[in-house]
Amino acid sequence: MSVIQLSWVDWSIIALYFVFIIGIGFYLKRFTGTGEDYFLAGRKNSSWVAGLAFLSANLGALEILGWTGGTMKYGMFVSHWYWIGAIPAMLFLGLYMMPFYYSSKIHSVPGYLKLRFDERSRLLNAFSFAIMTLLMSGINLYLMALVLRTILGWDWHLSMWISALAVGCYIMLGGLMSAIFTEIVQFFLIWFGLFLVAILGVVEMGGINQVLTGLPDAMSKLWSTTGSAANNAMGVTWAYIVFGLGWVLSFGYWTTDFLVVQRAFSSKDLRSARMTPIIASFFKMALPFIIVIAGLVAYKLTQMAGADFKLLAHPVTGEPWNDTALPLLIARYYPQGLVGLGITALLAGFMAGQAGNVSAFNTVWTYDIYRVLINKNASDAHLVWMGRITTLVGILLSVATAYLAMQFNTIMDYIQAIFSWVNAPLFATMLLGMFWKRTSPTGAFWGLILGMVTSFTIFLGFKMDFLSTGMVNLITFSNAPVSEISDMSRNLSQAAWAWSVCAIATVLISLFTKPKPEAELVGLVKGFTTIEHEGKIAWYSKPEYIAVIAVVVFVILNIYFW
Amino acid sequence: MSSSKMYSIWFFVGVMLTILGLIIVSMGVYYIFSPETHTRLASLNPSLWWGAIMLTAGLLFLIPSWIEHRKG
């Protein structure tokens, strides 16, 4: 028995969405003749278009469902993932890293590694990114089908295949431009489809004060409970939040993950590219107003006698499933029509996330693997053809991964951990590469390998329980008994070690190996890159000024919820 | 590649929000005459005002981007 019953109006809205996005794909096909059009959306997007797409590529429905449910467990702490876990990194990308990325006119992040270092680093990152992206896409597909089956009673196979083929269809037709168009449509659908849940929740509670007051301290504060891991529900200290999340994980994701950075590459000029993550940062800061508020409302409802609000059981574990909180709120507040809008918003979130993965995968495969290893002299038209074929193959591999996850549930833990194997050390490589001219190609390559191996070894150590108590305490910087160290704390320390080992190894090896000649660093490294003067432009068009406003808002939010 | 000018993304956002806003606001009007009772806060008729907000936002995106496209 499903929780939400759809009427013909709701079905019509969902069908309309599918027709609309596939129609966009057909419309855009005629404008995607060259590789630049197909893989970089013609490099003609404004900062607003690129900025909203940048945010939307990260705004998957699973994240929304997961963190709304997470709020029921961790309370306001979830906001750390939207504020310190994102904003400083996004601003740093826009202000300091984008000039090197954009000026070098690359198609991908591995492309930068080739120019700055050599082919080894490019291929290492291209392969690891391609595998990570496909596996993540498959896991998302599986989890989407799981959610849809639980709340709507939809058939596994049908929901996976229909959404995967719809995404495959519009990306094959219009490439990155299709992905960006649908991501922006998704952005508006999510706000219009889900913000109303938070509004109605607040109304039912009797006002925002009623939502925020009466929560346990461990759930209602951002920083004042981080002095000791025992004082907050997440079991982490401020040091983990600042260095693990705010530094390694956040910078590793937002500044190097090609999935999001690709949107900035599609901008029409450097200023727009720099503004892309800065504009996105404001909307990122606003997301807790949907996610955290809805999660707190759900938490309050579960505590209220007679509220008639009970989470569904997880179909695999049988435990109360926090991820069902948002769909249950939709069922509680939305009448026919609005239900269709809410479900369409979730579907759009699922599909846009998958489209982001597939469009990034086809670019990295085509430019950084196929053109380097298989067909060095491929024409532009041939690369576009290869991009379309790769999209189809990527979609099929995602579906295969989803079926694998369905059969062997535990592999999800491994796949979801890939992020800190790949991105955390990559951030160290990028940082040194962009800001220290002495970083050598050999240092970068071996540093990256050692960082990845460190992360993987720690992960296996936790997973297979072969680390001694002393080792675990050393790795997590904690004296707590091993059984009391939270998963979150383990994940953050794994990423922190991967970053540190990569950074230290890169520096040490670089000091003993040959750096690149300075002439080859032009446009790639600080001190060798000239940013063209843009003439007289209004203050509100300057990335630096807008970033300062973002910092002020960020500080105010953190102090207010301290 | 087509030589015609491409509609901007804001045009498509406008089309989507306008159509969905129209559907939702129509449901809101329907609920005035046939009140819906299954959901909490049904008395507020959220379809009516939320649909109206969506419709307004849709038109604000749609009309300027359509005019701009017509100008070429």
HADDOCK unambig.tbl for C-alpha pairs under 7 A between the chains (distance, minus, plus):
assign (segid A and resid 30 and name CA) (segid B and resid 1 and name CA) 5.25 0.50 0.50
assign (segid A and resid 30 and name CA) (segid B and resid 2 and name CA) 5.32 0.50 0.50
assign (segid A and resid 31 and name CA) (segid B and resid 1 and name CA) 5.22 0.50 0.50
assign (segid A and resid 31 and name CA) (segid B and resid 2 and name CA) 5.67 0.50 0.50
assign (segid A and resid 32 and name CA) (segid B and resid 1 and name CA) 6.39 0.50 0.50
assign (segid A and resid 33 and name CA) (segid B and resid 1 and name CA) 4.99 0.50 0.50
assign (segid A and resid 181 and name CA) (segid B and resid 9 and name CA) 6.00 0.50 0.50
assign (segid A and resid 185 and name CA) (segid B and resid 13 and name CA) 5.56 0.50 0.50
assign (segid A and resid 332 and name CA) (segid B and resid 39 and name CA) 5.50 0.50 0.50
assign (segid A and resid 332 and name CA) (segid B and resid 40 and name CA) 5.98 0.50 0.50
assign (segid A and resid 333 and name CA) (segid B and resid 39 and name CA) 5.24 0.50 0.50
assign (segid A and resid 333 and name CA) (segid B and resid 40 and name CA) 5.25 0.50 0.50
assign (segid A and resid 333 and name CA) (segid B and resid 41 and name CA) 6.71 0.50 0.50
assign (segid A and resid 334 and name CA) (segid B and resid 39 and name CA) 6.48 0.50 0.50
assign (segid A and resid 335 and name CA) (segid B and resid 39 and name CA) 6.27 0.50 0.50
assign (segid A and resid 337 and name CA) (segid B and resid 24 and name CA) 5.72 0.50 0.50
assign (segid A and resid 337 and name CA) (segid B and resid 27 and name CA) 6.60 0.50 0.50
assign (segid A and resid 338 and name CA) (segid B and resid 24 and name CA) 6.52 0.50 0.50
assign (segid A and resid 338 and name CA) (segid B and resid 47 and name CA) 6.56 0.50 0.50
